[in-house]
Amino acid sequence: MLAGRRAVEPAVSVVIATHNRAAMLEEAVAACASQQPAGEVEIIVVDDLSDDGTEELMRRLIGEAAVPVVYLRLGRRSGPAGGRNAGLEAARGRFVAFTDDDCLPSPRWLAEALAAFTSPGIGMVQGRTVPLEKPRRIYARWVETSQLDGTFATANMVYRREALATDNFDPACPWWEDTDLGWRLVENGWEAAFAPEALVRHRIIPQTMMDWVLWTRRYQLWCANAARHPGLRKHLFLGVWIRPLHLAAEVALVGLAAGRRRWPALALALPYLVAFVLVHNVRSPNLAEKALAYLARDLVGVASVVVGSARHRTLVL
């Protein structure tokens, strides 16, 4: 189902895929509609069968927004890749921008991103993404990007339409379809650029302690991506480790295992202990709980990349 006002020849089509986030979606659409300078922008919201009032919200926003807004409700659940592909198919802009329903683009987001397309060979621009506010709890997640990091996260990406002429998001890549698409374009010869002033603020999404600990199971996705796209390794620490902390944790595990027979080997755990304190910045209150939660999260992350490396037959740690 397609509803809304269509722009004839917009400069940019902004695609937002959503599912059951009506409470956040309204502000995301408003932020995209308030871009400066105004005009030549259309917003396409693709609804993956939400049942939380998203359809009613969008029908209201279509009539209120100062720019053309298109609402596309899918006939079946399609996941993030399917939703974004539907938005891409409906888009008419010379550039196609992607952000998420839990994001708030700054007023000059698109202007700054478009300014970074300084040559015809640049096919995509990634902007800077920061948390909406200072995180006040550890059991939460958000996207943060301060440089071209190889993820091409759709929280903040703008593509030249020609670059997407033969490629779209692969539904076979759940939760890493954006990274996969970006690397396929690079492999096709397109350049990627970073625009630090193309700012998007990402909401802090609360999680339970268990969900927060288990979130690092998604580190397996780095293994899947590295297997498909070897160029991703230039964004890994020494071409192998997702984070330097993983190297320290793995050395510590070797030290603990060897320390059962040769206790001096326990010294191998010291780099991890130092890095743990510096990286995680664990403080009171609830110091013991936080320390254990971080330790569990690190161990789940390490276990995930070991499993992922075996599954995808590529070494990422």
CORCORWO-V624573 format. One line per field, one symbol per residue. ss: DSSP state (A for helix, B for strand, O for the rest). phi: phi as a letter, one per 40 degrees, with the letter a starting at -180 (. if undefined). psi: psi as a letter, one per 20 degrees, with the letter a starting at -180 (. if undefined). Layout:
ss = ???
phi = ???
psi = ???
This chain:
ss = OBBBOOOOOOOBBBBBBBOOOAAAAAAAAAAAAOOOOOOOBBBBBBBOOOOOOAAAAAAAAAAAOOOBBBBBBOOOOOAAAAAAAAAAAAOOOOBBBBBBOOBBBOOOAAAAAAAOOOOOOBBBBBBBBBBOOOOOOOOBBOOOBOOOOOOOOOOOBBBBAAAAOOOOOOOOOOOOAAAAAAAAAAAOOOBBBBBBBBBBBBOOBBOOAAAAAAAAAAAAAAAAAAAAOAAAAAAOBOOOBOOAAAAAAAAAAAAAAAOOOOAAAAAAAAAAAAAAAAAAOOOOOOAAAAAAAAAAAAAAAAAAAAAAAAAAOOOOO
phi = .bahcbccbccbbcbbcaafbdcccdcccccccbcbccgfbbbbbbccfcbbgcccdccccdccccbdbbbbbccacbgdcccccccccccbccbbbbabcbbbccdbdcdcccccccaccccabbccbbccacdbaccababbbbacbgcfcccaabbcdccccbbaccccbcgbcccccdcccccchccbbbbccccbbbccbcbcdcccccdccccdccccccccbdcccccccfgbccbdccccccccccccccccbbcdccccccdccccdccccfcbccfdccccccccccccccccccccccccbfacbb
psi = ppqrppqgmqgppppopqollhhhhghggghhikqpqrrkpqpopoollqkkjgggghhghhhhqirppppopqiqpirgggghhghghiqiqhqpqprrikqnqrhkggghghhimiqhioiqpprppqqhrppjqhmrqrpppirojjhlpjhmqpqphhhjhjqapoiimpikhggggghhgghijqqqrpnhinppppqooqqrgghggihihihhhhggghhhnhhhhijqokjgpgqhhgghghhghgghghihhnhhihiiighggghgggghlprqrlggggghggghgghggghghgghgggjlqop.
